Amino acid sequence: MGVVTLEMKLPEDVYLTLQSAGFDREKLSKRLNQDLALRLYAEHALSLGKAAKLAGMSRADFMELLARNGIPVVEYTEEDYEEDLATIRKFLSGEAGE
C-alpha cells in the first residue's frame, strides 16, 4: 500500500522555537502523526487499527497512548447502559428465550 505525503507550513520562528525545544523534523513529524491519530480516533473518524497505523504504532501501543491521553478505547454510552440494563431485566424476569 502506498503513502501519501502531506505538506505542513510553519512560520520559521515557530519551527525554530520547536527546534530549541528538541523537535527535529523527524520527531515533529512523529508527534504530529500521533496527535492527529489521537484526535481522529476520538472523533470517530478512524478505527483503532487505522489510527494506530497513522500513529506508526501497534494497536496495543496505541491503546496505551489513548489511555495516557485520557481517551477511552471503547465508549460506553448511557444509551448502551440502558440497553444492557433492559436486557438484564428481561433475563431476570424470565422473558428471555420466549
N, C-alpha and C positions, 0 to 999 in steps of 0.2 A: 504494500500500500504506500502511496506517495505521501509527500509532505508539502504543505502549503506554507509559504513564508509570508508573514505579515510584517509591515514596517511600522515602527513607532518613532515619532519625532518628539524629542525632548529639548527644551531650551538648554543651551550649553551650560549655563550657570547651575541648572538643576542637575545635569549629568555630573558636573564637577563636584557638586555637593555630595551626590551619591557615591562618586569615586572616593572622596575623602572619608566616607562612612564605610568603605570596604567593599563597595559594589563595583566589580569589574563587569564587562559586558556579559560574560557567561553567568555570573552569579545573579545579575539583574534579570537576565532572560529566564533563568530557572525560577526565580522568585515570582516574576510576572506570570509565568505559566501556572505555578501552583496557586497563586492568588486568584487568577481567572478561573481555574478549575474549581476552587472552593466556592466562588461566587455563583458560577453557572450551575453547580450541583445544588447549592442552597436554593436557587431559583427554579429548580426542576427542569432546567434546560438541557442538562446532561445526565445520563445514567451514572451509576457508581463506576462502572467499568470504563466508560468514555472519559469521565472526569479524571480517573486515576491515570489513564493513558496520556491525557493532556498535561497532567502534573509530572509525568515521567516517573511514576511510582507504581509499585504493585498495589493491588486492591487493599491488602492488609495494611500497608504503609499509609495509603491514602485515608483509610478509615481512622488510623491513629492521628493523622493530620487534621481530619474533621473533628475528632474528639478534642484535640489541643486547641482548636479554634471555636469550640462550643457549638458546632454544627452537628445535629443529630444524623446518624446514618440512616435511621428509619424514623419517620414522623408518625407518631401515633396520635391521631386527632381525636377530638371529643366525639366526633361522629363515629369513628372506629370503635371507641369505647362504648358508646351507646348501642351499636350493633352487636358487639361482643356480649354486653350485658343482657340484651334481649335474647340472644342465643342461649346463654347460660340459664336464664329464667325458663326458657322453653324446655331445656333438658331437665331441669329440676322439677318442673311441673308435670313431666311425663308426656308432653306434647311432641317431643322429638320422635321421629320414626313413624308417626301416624300418617 
